[in-house]
Amino acid sequence: MASNIIQYFDYGTNMNPEKMSLCQIPFSERRPAKLENYEFVMNHRRMNGTAGVNIRYNKDSTVYGILYTCTYESIERLDRYMGSTYSRQLINVIPRKCSDPNTPILVQDYVDEPVSAHIYIGLENSASNDISNTVIDISKEYLEHVLCGRDMLPKEYVDFLTTFQQHTVTVCPGEEYFLIDAANETEE
């Protein structure tokens, strides 16, 4: 019988453990990890017209994020939450070798042994692939959720993420939680 315990890697708003709780996505462990040969981009079109996180292949780049240990039921719930504009895939990520939360996280502080993790990647038809790499507006509240992962990201990477603050806009209060409420609806 296959284990119900799986790994889920997030590089966006679900790095915020409080948001995971709001969405009722339980997890037993949260730790730093990285995904090599991909780059972080803000090119995913969201319902409110602002940008959301995404990744795309780039052999010279690395995406840092959070590796959650959770159940398959949690992933099924995330499937509903993420909607039809992201595709769930299995991909190898590299977890941090030191689990002491009091030790500063460094770029070179990761093991060489990858683990297989579920990840969500924006579908092409929901991403802006403008070759100029023009960043569209980002909801301030949305970016704050992304930055809640700073406790498990290298400082250099947090500095990179904060560069997106220059593109933030304020959206209607509560608009960011529209999808969270939809994810919490009673199952069929």
Rosetta blueprint (number, residue, H / E / L):
1 M L
2 A L
3 S L
4 N L
5 I E
6 I E
7 Q E
8 Y E
9 F E
10 D E
11 Y L
12 G L
13 T H
14 N H
15 M H
16 N L
17 P H
18 E H
19 K H
20 M H
21 S H
22 L H
23 C L
24 Q L
25 I L
26 P L
27 F L
28 S L
29 E E
30 R E
31 R E
32 P E
33 A E
34 K E
35 L E
36 E E
37 N E
38 Y E
39 E E
40 F E
41 V E
42 M E
43 N E
44 H E
45 R E
46 R L
47 M L
48 N L
49 G L
50 T L
51 A E
52 G E
53 V E
54 N E
55 I E
56 R E
57 Y E
58 N E
59 K E
60 D E
61 S E
62 T E
63 V E
64 Y E
65 G E
66 I E
67 L E
68 Y E
69 T E
70 C E
71 T E
72 Y H
73 E H
74 S H
75 I H
76 E H
77 R H
78 L H
79 D H
80 R H
81 Y H
82 M H
83 G H
84 S H
85 T H
86 Y E
87 S E
88 R E
89 Q E
90 L E
91 I E
92 N E
93 V E
94 I E
95 P E
96 R E
97 K L
98 C L
99 S L
100 D L
101 P L
102 N L
103 T L
104 P L
105 I L
106 L L
107 V L
108 Q L
109 D L
110 Y E
111 V L
112 D L
113 E L
114 P L
115 V E
116 S E
117 A E
118 H E
119 I E
120 Y E
121 I E
122 G E
123 L L
124 E H
125 N H
126 S H
127 A E
128 S L
129 N L
130 D L
131 I L
132 S L
133 N L
134 T L
135 V L
136 I L
137 D L
138 I E
139 S E
140 K H
141 E H
142 Y H
143 L H
144 E H
145 H H
146 V H
147 L H
148 C H
149 G H
150 R H
151 D H
152 M H
153 L L
154 P L
155 K H
156 E H
157 Y H
158 V H
159 D H
160 F H
161 L H
162 T H
163 T H
164 F H
165 Q H
166 Q H
167 H H
168 T E
169 V E
170 T L
171 V L
172 C L
173 P L
174 G L
175 E H
176 E H
177 Y H
178 F H
179 L H
180 I H
181 D H
182 A H
183 A H
184 N L
185 E L
186 T L
187 E L
188 E L
